[in-house]
Amino acid sequence: MTGTSKKIIIFNVKKPERTPLRSNNLRLDGQITEIGHITGQVRHAEYSTAYVGLTVSGNCIRHQESAHRVQKYKNREVKEMKACVFTEYGPPDVLRLKEVQKPIIKENEILIRVKAVPVNSADTLIRNFRAVTPKKFHMPFLFWVIGKIAFGISKPKVTILGSEFSGVIDEVGRAVKNYKKGDEVFGYCGPRMGAYAEFLRVPKKGVFTFKPTTLTHEEASTLPYGSIMAFNILKRIDVRPGQKILVNGASGGIGPQIVQIAHNHFGANVTGVCGTKRIEYVKSIGADSVIDYTKEDFTQNKVEYDFIIDILGKLSLSRCKKSLSENGKMLFISFKSLKVFQMLWTMLFCKRKAICVIVNEKVEDLISIKEFVEAGIIKAVIDRTYPLEQASEAHRYSESGMKKANVVITM
């Protein structure tokens, strides 16, 4: 746009618009941040959030919304927040603390001031996803392809990690009725990520609920995903009091919750398998017995279990067959395609079953987890905490093999 002073609307566009605004009918979607006058040439705009429509026609910019819409947004300034961002895949050092635009919520969304977020396996996996080959990936090839498309092949599309959180509601949209500013909540935002930041935007129907009153934010942040997974797994296999369960991988993100819910809620006899450094941790959360896999192979101890739950998919049904009771079941939380075929085969022809587990996270399950926590069925254990600016150190420690329990980033 050239010539004399023209009234324009300065706005934020969803994706950087690198082309000069020369089109006779170029539509840009953005959120108004300022109304004023300008002379000279408008070359491009490059911000981040989309809300309002504009049309460029010749040398005029016409606003397509009503006057009250302009009035509503003209005084809304673009605010920033601190976030831990990564723009390339790699080691922990790719994580950088930056100022980014604070989310602006819609009427059916909630803005949460994040207080704590755990470092979980999804965070470390996605941070270096370029190096994850189909062979290294813990799920079938199709899932790997979907992951590459969703998260980016050569560079990350999701640039702020963090899928679990605990925090305080800072703002609610007009359509939100069950929550208000100041409510303490915890939850799971899934592959959208975004919790490594001061503020997180979530839909009103997202997987979050009120934080357990008995936990700190740091403790509550470690529970959502692992607990939802654990509860669904145990419901699916219909665990009964006195049945024997072995959990291979009892000290990670899901295993500890299986141990606690199976023992404290369902009344099962639980054996946890983990490394030497985490034996005391697994004992402290209620395991009836603990096996150090560096010193003992449970498949050789002649003990039969009603259920063997393999968190990381490192076991096989053939190896564990003698460790299962006559009608025992082996559950794989991580699995390759071969295990899917084993599941189908055993469903048709075998007494001992292989089961590949996929869970759909629901807010109703998280509400049950909150009740379990407040009843003393589940507790959270933290090894170390790091401030947001030391997120790279938190990742480095989490991947070092030295951690004994949960690692949490605080705001």
Secondary structure by P-SEA (a helix, b strand, c coil): ccccbbbbbbbbbcccccccccccbbbbbbbbcccccccccccbbbbbbbcbbbbbcccbbbbcccaaaaaacccccbbbbbbbccccccccccbbbbbcccccccccbbbbccccccccaaaaaaacccccccccccccaaaaaaaaaacccccccccbbbccccccccccccccccccccccccccccccccccccbbbbccccccccccccccaaaaaaccaaaaaaaaaaaaacccccbbbbbcccccccaaaaaaaaccccccbbbbbbccccaaaaaaacccccccccccccccccccccbbbbccccccccccccccccbbbbbbccccaaaaaaaaaaaccccbbbbbbbbbbbaaaaaaaaaaaaaccbbbbbcccccccaaaaaaaaaaccccccbbbbcc
